[in-house]
Amino acid sequence: MTKHTNATVTSTPAAIYLRMSTESQNYSNHHQRAAIAQYARENAMEIVREYADDGKSGLDIRRRAGLSQLISDVQAGAAVFKVIIVYDVSRWGRFQDVDEAAYHEHTCRRAGIAVVYCAEAFQNDGSPLASLLKSIKRTMAAEYSRELSSKVFGAQCRFIGLGYKQGGHAGYGLRRVSLAADGTPRRALQYGEAKGTLTDRVVFALGPADEIATVRRIYRLYIEQRASEPEIVRLLNREGIESEFGRPWTHCMIKSILTNVKYIGTLAYNRRSGKLSNPRERNLATEWVVKEGAIPTVVSKALFKKAQAERARRTRRYAPSELLDLLRDCYDRHGKVTAPIIAADVMLPDPQLFVRTFGSLVSAYDAAGLSRTSLNDFVDAKRTLRKLRQMLFNEVCALAKEAGALVEVGSSPWTLIINGKIATCVDVVPFRQPARGLPSWRICRKAEVDFVIAARHNHGTDNILDFFLLPKQAFSGRPIFIKTCTAVRFDSMRYLSVREMFFDGNV
């Protein structure tokens, strides 16, 4: 008795990769999918997975989520297919470095997964002829992108020369208007709205009157009142004036209004470029493609030129020696130097530049060798008091913990909560010499604290004279003034050190 068996043909599991840019319907995903499906049927392959990149450039892999996922699945061993079917070599990618296309294909082949191009005239079988043809095809695909980029750039430059806008939004105070092929205006375009047909062109027109008034006001604030860009941002946001996008104003928005030549009627193209997926870079003004008079003017050229001169003055980089020379010159002209004088002097940069360079204005004055003033001494005294106050605060925390107390930092500055219930304020009080009356040290109490630990600063030095532990009852709702003639009243609360205060039994 003979046993007969039917041989079954096993289909090879396959994945397909589709990529469509915007260049031709011949490369639509529907067209690619149909051709690939027919190839799979003819070669006994079963499509089990699909990867696609719709409307993506083939210049690199960074923005192609479909191809990135395919390579990731292959490298992770998560591929359930043995073949990857692609329409043709250009769909795999128009990589400007043709070795990159070969690298990604080799990654798949090394994992035991073949890549086939169903619309190519050659079989991707690794033969010398296939490798040669594939290399030529990859080079042609890369060259096609380079030629197309050059042609598109040339066409856009010609359109700029005719006064037509090429992409992007209009900007605050301006609007885009669609024109028919014969130049007849169609309609104003809203933000994000595309023109009606490919033959239409787009030009600029003036926006609402209130936006134009705001643009001109920004220029006046910047030039006449010398307001900084952040100050203008805060002013417009405080007044509730909306930006072009209906969002709060930002520093970049103000900078764009103050520097973009479109506000003086000039259409500029190629200010920045990043061809063939290269990083975008700023181009020199000599490389711009410019069409003057293409846009209705919002501000005059004279006003725009003043804004650029003011911006150059504010953003100029100064060496420390130059800044010191400017300070000395300012002192010679005004007899003194203060922050308001620096801010008002058109020959000097912003006062904050001196602060960033020297740490403070007082440090800058000292470096320039200028005569010290009472303001300089006041700033130095404040800095010294803050340093001493921080040291005292840290010492009180450490000694309280050493004494076995539970210490927490309070919500108010320089305040501690001891054992969860005793609020204590730490302070260093300066010497006071009023115009009338005796010299003294003024100690204040915050309403929510139970004790004040106060240190008297020794006038003219960085030393501390003594320390006082004052309960809230000692204040009677008023500050305490410790004078030479009244100091004896507080002897029971006076200590020569903080350690003595904590370890003599009173705390």
C-alpha positions in Angstrom: 0.0 0.0 0.0 1.5 3.3 -1.1 1.0 6.5 1.0 0.6 9.8 -1.0 1.4 13.2 0.6 0.6 16.7 -0.8 3.7 19.0 -0.7 2.8 22.4 0.9 4.6 25.6 -0.2 5.6 27.7 2.8 5.4 31.5 2.3 8.3 33.6 3.3 7.3 36.2 5.9 8.1 39.7 4.7 8.0 43.3 5.9 7.4 46.2 3.5 8.8 49.7 3.8 7.0 52.6 2.2 8.2 56.2 1.9 6.5 59.0 0.1 7.8 62.5 -0.2 5.9 65.3 -2.0 7.6 65.1 -5.3 5.3 62.7 -7.4 2.2 60.7 -7.2 4.1 57.9 -8.9 5.7 57.3 -5.5 2.4 57.4 -3.5 2.1 54.8 -0.8 -0.9 53.3 -2.6 1.1 52.9 -5.8 4.1 51.4 -3.9 1.9 49.1 -1.8 0.2 47.7 -4.9 3.5 47.0 -6.7 5.0 45.4 -3.6 1.9 43.2 -3.0 2.1 41.9 -6.6 5.8 41.1 -6.2 5.1 39.3 -2.9 2.4 37.1 -4.6 4.7 36.2 -7.4 7.5 35.3 -5.1 5.6 33.3 -2.4 6.0 35.9 0.3 3.5 36.8 3.0 3.4 40.5 4.2 3.4 40.4 8.0 4.5 43.9 8.9 4.4 47.3 7.3 6.6 50.3 8.0 5.9 53.7 6.4 7.1 57.3 6.3 4.5 59.6 4.8 5.7 62.9 3.4 9.2 62.5 4.7 12.5 63.5 3.0 14.9 60.6 2.3 18.0 62.7 3.0 18.6 61.2 6.4 17.1 58.9 8.9 16.5 61.3 11.8 13.0 62.3 10.9 11.9 59.0 9.5 10.2 57.2 12.3 9.2 54.2 10.1 12.7 53.3 8.9 14.1 54.0 12.4 11.6 51.6 13.9 12.4 49.0 11.2 16.2 49.1 11.9 15.5 49.1 15.7 13.3 45.9 15.4 16.0 44.2 13.3 18.8 45.1 15.7 16.8 44.0 18.7 16.0 40.6 17.2 12.2 41.5 17.3 11.8 41.0 13.5 9.2 38.3 12.6 10.1 38.5 8.9 13.0 37.3 6.7 12.7 39.8 3.8 12.2 43.6 3.6 10.5 44.6 0.3 11.1 48.2 -0.9 9.7 49.8 -4.1 13.1 51.0 -5.4 16.5 52.2 -4.2 15.4 55.9 -3.9 12.5 54.8 -1.5 15.1 53.3 0.9 16.6 56.8 0.9 18.3 59.6 -1.0 21.1 59.8 1.5 23.7 62.4 0.6 26.3 60.0 2.0 25.6 56.9 -0.2 27.4 54.7 2.3 24.7 55.4 4.8 22.1 53.6 2.7 24.5 50.7 2.3 25.1 50.7 6.1 21.4 50.3 7.0 21.0 47.6 4.3 24.0 45.8 5.7 22.6 46.0 9.2 19.5 44.1 8.0 21.5 41.5 6.0 23.8 40.8 9.0 20.7 39.9 11.0 19.8 37.4 8.3 17.1 39.6 6.7 17.4 40.4 2.9 16.4 43.7 1.4 14.8 43.5 -2.1 13.8 46.4 -4.5 10.8 45.1 -6.4 10.7 47.9 -9.1 14.4 47.7 -10.0 15.6 45.9 -13.1 18.3 44.0 -11.2 18.1 41.4 -8.4 19.6 42.4 -5.2 21.5 39.1 -4.9 24.9 40.4 -3.9 26.4 39.8 -7.3 29.1 42.3 -8.6 26.7 43.6 -11.2 23.9 44.1 -8.6 26.3 45.9 -6.3 27.5 48.2 -9.1 24.0 49.0 -10.3 22.9 49.6 -6.7 25.8 52.0 -6.0 25.0 53.9 -9.2 21.3 54.1 -8.3 22.2 55.4 -4.8 24.5 58.1 -6.3 21.8 59.1 -8.8 19.2 59.4 -5.9 21.5 61.6 -3.9 22.3 63.7 -7.0 18.6 64.1 -7.8 18.0 65.7 -4.3 21.0 68.1 -4.8 19.7 69.1 -8.3 16.2 69.5 -7.0 17.3 71.6 -4.1 19.3 73.9 -6.4 16.3 74.3 -8.8 13.9 75.0 -6.0 16.2 77.6 -4.5 16.6 79.3 -7.8 12.9 79.5 -8.4 12.3 80.9 -4.9 14.9 83.6 -5.5 13.2 84.6 -8.7 9.8 84.8 -6.9 11.4 87.0 -4.2 12.6 89.3 -6.9 9.0 89.6 -8.1 7.9 90.5 -4.5 6.2 87.2 -3.6 6.6 85.7 -0.2 8.1 82.2 0.1 6.7 80.3 3.1 6.4 81.1 6.8 4.0 83.3 8.7 3.6 87.0 8.1 4.7 88.4 11.5 3.0 90.8 13.9 1.5 93.8 12.1 1.4 92.2 8.7 -0.8 89.7 6.9 -0.5 87.3 3.9 -2.7 87.9 0.9 -3.2 85.2 -1.8 -3.0 86.4 -5.4 -4.3 84.6 -8.5 -2.0 83.9 -11.4 -3.0 87.1 -13.1 -2.2 89.2 -9.9 -5.8 89.6 -8.8 -6.1 89.4 -4.9 -8.1 86.5 -3.7 -8.3 86.7 0.1 -6.3 87.3 3.2 -4.8 84.1 4.6 -5.2 83.1 8.2 -2.3 81.8 10.3 -1.5 78.3 9.1 -3.8 78.6 6.0 -2.2 77.6 2.7 -2.9 79.3 -0.6 -5.7 77.9 -2.8 -3.8 76.5 -5.8 -0.2 75.9 -6.8 -0.4 78.8 -9.3 -1.4 81.3 -6.7 1.2 83.6 -5.2 1.4 85.2 -1.7 2.3 88.8 -0.9 2.4 90.9 2.3 -0.2 93.5 3.3 -0.6 95.7 6.4 -2.3 94.1 9.4 -4.8 95.7 11.8 -4.2 99.3 12.9 -3.8 98.4 16.5 -0.9 96.0 15.7 0.8 98.6 13.5 0.5 101.1 16.4 2.1 98.5 18.8 5.0 97.9 16.4 5.7 101.6 16.2 5.4 101.9 20.0 7.9 99.1 20.5 10.4 101.1 18.4 9.8 104.3 20.4 10.2 102.5 23.7 13.4 100.9 22.6 15.0 104.0 21.0 13.6 107.0 22.9 13.0 105.6 26.3 15.8 103.1 26.1 13.7 100.3 27.4 15.2 96.8 27.3 13.6 94.0 25.4 12.6 92.2 28.6 11.1 95.5 29.9 9.0 95.8 26.7 7.8 92.2 27.1 6.7 92.8 30.6 4.9 96.1 29.7 2.9 94.6 26.8 2.0 91.5 28.8 1.0 93.7 31.8 -1.3 95.7 29.5 -2.9 92.5 28.1 -1.8 93.2 24.5 -1.8 89.9 22.6 1.0 88.8 20.2 0.4 87.5 16.7 -0.3 84.1 18.0 -2.6 85.2 20.8 0.0 84.2 23.4 2.0 86.3 25.8 4.9 88.2 24.4 8.4 86.8 24.5 11.9 88.2 24.1 12.3 86.6 20.7 9.1 88.2 19.4 10.4 91.7 20.3 13.8 91.0 18.9 12.2 89.9 15.6 10.2 93.1 15.3 13.2 95.2 16.0 15.5 93.5 13.5 13.4 92.2 10.6 13.7 94.3 7.5 10.2 93.5 6.4 9.0 96.3 8.7 10.7 98.8 6.4 9.1 97.3 3.3 12.0 95.0 2.3 11.4 91.3 1.5 14.5 89.3 2.5 15.1 85.6 1.7 18.0 83.3 2.6 18.7 85.0 5.9 19.1 81.5 7.3 19.5 78.3 5.4 19.9 74.6 6.0 19.9 72.9 2.6 19.8 69.1 2.3 18.9 68.6 6.0 22.1 70.3 7.1 21.8 72.4 10.4 20.3 75.8 9.8 22.9 78.6 9.8 22.7 82.4 9.7 24.0 83.8 6.3 25.9 87.0 5.8 23.8 89.9 4.6 25.7 89.7 1.2 24.0 86.3 0.7 20.5 87.5 1.3 18.1 87.8 -1.6 16.4 91.2 -1.2 13.5 92.9 -2.8 13.0 96.5 -1.5 9.6 98.1 -1.7 7.8 94.7 -1.8 5.8 95.4 1.4 4.0 98.4 2.7 6.3 100.1 5.3 5.4 99.9 9.0 8.3 102.1 10.3 10.6 104.5 8.5 14.1 103.5 7.4 15.5 106.2 9.6 13.8 104.8 12.7 14.9 101.2 11.8 18.5 102.3 11.3 18.4 104.0 14.8 17.1 100.8 16.3 19.9 98.8 14.7 22.5 101.3 16.0 21.1 101.1 19.5 21.0 97.3 19.4 24.6 97.2 18.2 25.6 99.5 21.1 23.8 97.3 23.6 25.1 94.0 22.4 28.7 95.1 21.7 31.3 93.0 23.6 33.6 95.1 25.8 36.9 94.1 27.3 37.1 94.8 31.1 39.7 97.5 30.4 37.4 99.2 28.0 34.6 99.2 30.6 36.8 100.7 33.2 37.9 103.5 30.7 34.2 104.2 30.1 33.5 104.6 33.8 36.5 107.0 34.3 35.3 109.0 31.3 31.7 109.1 32.7 33.1 110.2 36.1 35.0 113.1 34.4 32.0 114.3 32.5 29.4 114.0 35.4 31.5 114.3 38.5 30.1 111.1 39.8 28.9 107.7 38.6 25.7 105.9 39.6 23.5 103.3 38.0 20.9 105.9 36.7 23.7 108.0 35.2 25.2 104.9 33.4 21.7 104.0 32.1 21.1 107.5 30.8 24.5 108.0 29.2 24.3 107.0 25.5 28.0 106.4 25.4 27.9 103.6 28.1 26.4 100.1 27.9 23.7 98.8 30.2 24.7 98.9 33.9 24.1 95.2 34.1 27.1 94.6 31.9 29.3 96.1 34.6 27.6 93.9 37.2 28.1 90.7 35.1 31.7 91.6 34.4 32.9 92.8 37.9 30.3 91.2 40.2 28.7 94.6 41.2 28.8 98.2 40.3 30.7 99.1 43.5 33.4 96.5 42.5 33.5 98.2 39.0 34.0 101.6 40.6 36.8 100.3 42.8 38.5 98.7 39.9 38.3 101.9 37.9 39.9 103.8 40.9 36.9 106.1 41.4 36.4 107.9 44.7 34.3 106.0 47.1 30.9 107.5 48.1 28.5 106.9 51.0 26.6 104.6 48.6 29.7 102.5 48.1 30.1 102.1 51.9 26.3 101.3 52.2 26.6 98.5 49.6 29.7 97.1 51.3 28.0 97.2 54.7 25.0 95.4 53.4 27.1 92.7 51.9 29.1 92.3 55.2 25.9 92.1 57.3 24.4 89.5 55.0 27.6 87.4 55.3 27.6 87.7 59.1 23.9 87.0 59.4 24.3 83.8 57.4 27.3 82.7 59.6 25.2 83.4 62.8 22.2 81.6 61.4 24.3 78.5 60.7 26.0 78.6 64.1 22.6 78.9 65.9 21.3 75.9 64.0 24.4 73.8 64.8 24.5 74.7 68.5 20.7 74.1 68.9 21.1 70.6 67.5 24.2 70.0 69.7 22.0 70.9 72.7 19.5 68.2 71.7 16.9 70.4 70.1 14.9 69.6 67.0 15.5 72.4 64.5 13.5 73.4 61.4 14.0 76.3 59.0 11.0 78.6 59.2 9.0 80.0 56.2 10.2 83.6 57.0 13.8 84.6 56.2 16.3 84.0 59.0 13.7 82.2 61.1 14.1 78.8 62.9 11.5 76.6 64.6 13.0 74.9 67.7 11.3 71.7 69.0 8.4 72.3 66.7 7.0 75.3 68.6 9.5 78.0 69.5 9.9 80.5 66.6 13.3 82.2 66.7 14.6 85.0 64.5 18.3 85.5 63.9 19.6 88.9 63.0 22.8 91.0 62.9 22.0 94.6 63.6 24.2 97.5 62.2 25.4 100.5 64.2 23.3 103.6 63.7 24.4 107.2 63.9 21.3 109.4 63.5 21.5 113.0 62.6 19.9 113.7 66.0 20.2 111.6 69.1 22.6 109.1 70.4 24.2 106.2 68.4 22.4 102.9 68.8 21.6 99.5 67.5 18.0 99.0 66.5 16.5 95.5 67.0 13.1 94.6 65.5 10.8 91.7 66.1 8.6 89.9 63.6 5.1 89.4 64.8 5.2 85.6 64.5 8.4 84.9 66.5 8.9 84.1 70.2 12.5 85.1 70.5 15.1 87.2 68.7 18.8 86.3 68.7 20.5 89.6 67.8 24.2 90.3 67.3 25.5 93.8 67.5 27.8 94.6 64.6 31.0 96.5 65.5 31.0 99.7 63.4 34.0 99.9 61.1 35.0 96.2 61.4 33.6 92.8 60.5 33.5 91.8 64.1 30.5 91.2 66.4 30.4 93.0 69.8 28.0 90.8 71.7 24.7 88.8 71.4 21.3 89.2 72.9 18.5 86.7 73.5 15.3 88.8 73.6 11.8 87.3 74.3 8.8 88.8 72.6 7.7 90.4 75.9 10.8 92.6 75.9 9.6 94.5 72.8 6.2 95.8 74.0 5.2 96.3 70.4 8.1 98.5 69.5 11.7 98.1 68.3 14.4 98.0 71.0 17.2 100.6 70.8 20.3 99.6 72.6 22.4 102.6 73.5 25.4 103.1 75.7 23.3 104.7 78.4 20.5 102.0 78.3 22.5 98.8 77.6 22.6 97.9 81.4 18.8 97.2 81.2 19.5 94.2 78.9 22.5 92.8 80.8 20.6 89.6 81.8 19.9 88.9 78.1 23.4 89.7 76.9 26.1 87.0 76.0 29.6 87.2 74.7 29.1 84.2 72.5 26.3 82.1 71.0 27.7 79.0 72.7 27.4 80.7 76.1 23.8 81.5 75.2 22.9 77.8 74.6 24.9 76.1 77.3 24.3 78.3 80.4 20.9 76.9 81.0 18.8 79.7 79.5 18.0 78.1 76.1 
